[in-house]
Amino acid sequence: MFRLVLVAAAWVVLLIAAALFFTLVIAALPGIRAAGVGALVSATWDPNRAQFGVLSFVYGTIVTSLIAIALAGPIGIAVALFLSELAPRWLAAPMGLLVELLAAVPSVIFGLWGLFVLAPLMRTVVDPFLRSSLGFMPAFRGDSYGPGLLTAGVILAIMILPTVAAISRDVFQAVPRDQREAMYALGATTWEMMTKAVLPYARSGVIGALVLALGRAQGEAVAVALVIGNSPKIVASLFAPAYTLASVVANEFSEATGPTYPSVLIALGLLLFLVSVTVNVIARLLVWSVSGGRPAAHTV
Amino acid sequence: MLSNLRRKAAAVAAVGVLCAPVATLADTQIVGAGATFPFPFYSRAFYEYTKEHSDVSVNYQPIGSGGGIQQFTAKTVDFGGSDVPLNSREYKAAEDANGAVIQFPATLGGIAIAYNVPGVPSHIKLTASLLADIYLGKITNWSSDDLKKVNPGVNFPNLPIVVIHRADASGTTYIFTDYLSKVSSEWKTKVGNAKSVNWPAPSSVGGKGNDGVAGSVRNTPGAIGYIELAYALENDIPYASLQNKEGNYVLPSPASVIAAAAAHPDVSWRNFSIVNEPGKGSYPICGYSWVMVWKNQADPAKGKQLVELWKWMLTDGQAYAAKVKYVPLPKNVQEKAIAALSGIHS
């Protein structure tokens, strides 16, 4: 009986996912037909004139989520290591709680904070500094208005930091004591214990946290819409305004009318789904190849 | 007829059952959905109306004009709200679903051109062609001679212009691009008129909602953006005076918006644009927000309440528009809208 309930629960999840995908495909079909294959290689978004080029949205989605994971990944893992290995108990508990609270802040709050506080800061301090120090790269050249790819990436990094930190901390705490003590017994320093015992043991869990965080960054709509500058263009500069798949749907769906326009926006949702899956698969393949073909699970 | 009666009987029975234990529940529930722009006015006015008429409750969901049209056509709401009335194709779809539709304007708004140029005071002068050239990306710096020519004495800095537009599809953008299409043939052919367009200026940034545009304007030196008049009046943000059709420079205000609307009395859903209207005191960028109701009401009692509600909204209710910095309808448009309402069968 108990087994039956568990199996049913598992199937319900699968069925919901399949139903979602199926509905998405059905609703997106007229849009895909109207937009055509050419939409995948065009960056001209002009629904008014039936031009549905999606390339700039895919570009914006990938670039902002990569900036976010590049910033939040190392910091989040460092926070988690500190909380589980170094912090005294009186500090670890309240600090851990604060990290988890950060995950409960609604995304529109992050977005508004980003628009009114972070964007001016980026325009006046961060972007000019990057331009003067790293300006030899095209990514750090050009005008900065505040809202843009980099600002959106930083906001996303702050938003996914709790996901990375909280899950990684739980994973680190699940590493058996024996592992650490064995390392110490071999004369390892705390640093060596963390890098040679805790991290390898917890690797699959940490990767899971990063993949989950990456997914959240790709799917975030409202906060990004407020700080990315919402401009469907592909520009090399990270300071430039851009657009993401999720934020264009959030911005335009409520006012989309006509036979094809709403359907094209649903197709963008489907595309986001495919982009997420592709990026996840690439991420897992990368990890798999780095770890020498061993399964990502328990390697110790 | 018979099924109608039966439905009515069932409805009465259902209401009776529902109301029995809760005496304070309103007898008639009127539900609407649509445009976000008139929501502050509607929610205030509906609140006042239901205070006086305890047998009615009104619920308006500000889900956007597109959603309003969809919900109305699907008959899930009693009235729909939209910043742009149903076009011929949408009207046909609604007509096929439930017969003729009556559309009338319920409130009025203007669009202010806000800017952020350090050292430049509020109320600089802009002409239609200057505004179009800025949004086309042809004038890219505040120190442009064209700007200096119409603003003698204003000391413009050497600062690039950042063009801010609405990122979310909106009636505000529709009215703004309607204006630019009317005054610039280049805009009309290159960009056109819609709730969201492909913005041509290279240095353009999209803000989400009025607050997004206003926030970006305020944060970015050199920025220019279009926002709803009520929003500009309630926030301390510099805005321009625009040259109208007669050549006068007019500031956006409830009075100058009413003047523009009154100059176009024969407004209808086929002829609803009131941008660039004649008249010495007319502000050139204005528009109505529209309401859609079915001509044939299935439930006569509810239909009667619906007509009563909108008659009040178009007359006494207009007083609450000014309280939330919205613009009341001019008298001639009010009368026309009320006349349209009397065509409802219930």
Interface residues (C-beta under 8 A of the other chain):
Chain A: T44 W45 D46 P47 N48 R49 Q51 L115 F116 A119 P120 R123 D143 Y145 G146 P147 A225 L226 G229 N230 S231 P232 P241 Y243 S247 A250 N251 E252 S254 E255 A256 T257 G258 P262
Chain B: I63 G64 S65 G66 G67 I69 Q70 R89 E90 P160 V162 A167 D168 A169 S170 G171 G192 N193 A194 K195 S196 V197 N198 W199 S203 S204 V205 G206 G207 K208 G212 G215 S216 N219 T220 A223
